[in-house]
Amino acid sequence: MTQTARAFRRDIAYGPIRSAQFGFAIGVNILPAGLKVCSFNCPSCQYGWTRVELGGTEPAVSWPPPAGVVAAVARALDEAQKKGDAISRLVLAGPGEPTLHPRFEDIVSELLSVRHEIARGIPLAVVSNSSTLDRAAVSRALRQVDGRYMQFDAG
């Protein structure tokens, strides 16, 4: 059974959800539980206003550790396989900007490993607002994923 957007906001791995863009996908939210962390404050954002100040290199929030992300995704993939769900993609997305995670590169690398072990061939994608492309670790990680859905808004 698929979940709605409101049902998965606090989970690391959510879905599977049906998406016109991604098919039958498992979403992966690597942002702090129940908190929008973003580099922008877009008036059209479905998650509302950004409440975390990004004055330094990393907000003082509790980020999910890479091991926790990998464990949640492995459980979601196992459950999908047991139910016979044909997952078409893993998508790093959530309430904010996933590339702001201070260990984004580690998470991508470890997700690719677990995906290779459990669900070989399922693409890993990232939905991003492109605000962190100047960071070397983010650029390296994005080169490893199968799909990059980058938005660029100019005001």
MOLIN-V555923 format. One record per residue. RES is the residue in one small letter. SS is DSSP state (A for helix, B for strand, O for the rest). OMEGA is omega in whole degrees, -180 to 180 (NA if undefined). Layout:
# MOLIN-V555923
{{RES,SS,OMEGA} {RES,SS,OMEGA}}
This chain:
# MOLIN-V555923
{{m,O,-179} {t,O,180} {q,O,175} {t,O,-179} {a,A,-177} {r,A,-175} {a,A,-172} {f,A,-172} {r,O,-177} {r,O,-178} {d,O,174} {i,O,177} {a,B,-178} {y,B,180} {g,B,9} {p,B,177} {i,B,176} {r,B,-179} {s,B,177} {a,O,-177} {q,O,-172} {f,O,-178} {g,B,-180} {f,B,-167} {a,B,168} {i,B,177} {g,B,180} {v,B,-180} {n,O,-178} {i,O,178} {l,O,180} {p,O,-177} {a,O,175} {g,O,-176} {l,O,174} {k,O,177} {v,B,-176} {c,O,178} {s,O,-180} {f,O,176} {n,O,-175} {c,O,-179} {p,O,-179} {s,O,-176} {c,O,180} {q,O,-178} {y,O,178} {g,O,-176} {w,O,175} {t,O,-177} {r,O,-179} {v,O,177} {e,O,179} {l,O,-177} {g,O,180} {g,O,-180} {t,O,-178} {e,O,178} {p,O,178} {a,O,180} {v,O,-179} {s,O,-180} {w,O,175} {p,O,179} {p,O,179} {p,A,-179} {a,A,178} {g,A,178} {v,A,-179} {v,A,180} {a,A,180} {a,A,-180} {v,A,178} {a,A,178} {r,A,-179} {a,A,178} {l,A,178} {d,A,179} {e,A,180} {a,A,179} {q,A,180} {k,A,180} {k,A,-178} {g,O,178} {d,O,178} {a,O,-179} {i,O,-178} {s,O,-177} {r,B,166} {l,B,-175} {v,B,174} {l,B,-179} {a,O,179} {g,O,-179} {p,O,-179} {g,B,-174} {e,O,-176} {p,A,-178} {t,A,175} {l,A,179} {h,O,-177} {p,O,179} {r,O,-178} {f,A,-179} {e,A,178} {d,A,-179} {i,A,179} {v,A,-179} {s,A,-179} {e,A,176} {l,A,177} {l,A,178} {s,A,-179} {v,A,177} {r,A,179} {h,A,-179} {e,A,-171} {i,A,-172} {a,O,-178} {r,O,176} {g,O,177} {i,O,-178} {p,B,173} {l,B,-178} {a,B,177} {v,B,172} {v,B,-173} {s,B,175} {n,O,175} {s,O,-175} {s,O,-176} {t,O,-177} {l,O,178} {d,O,-180} {r,O,-176} {a,A,-178} {a,A,179} {v,A,179} {s,A,178} {r,A,-179} {a,A,-179} {l,A,177} {r,A,-179} {q,A,-175} {v,O,-177} {d,O,-179} {g,B,179} {r,B,-180} {y,B,-171} {m,B,178} {q,O,175} {f,O,179} {d,O,175} {a,O,-175} {g,O,NA}}
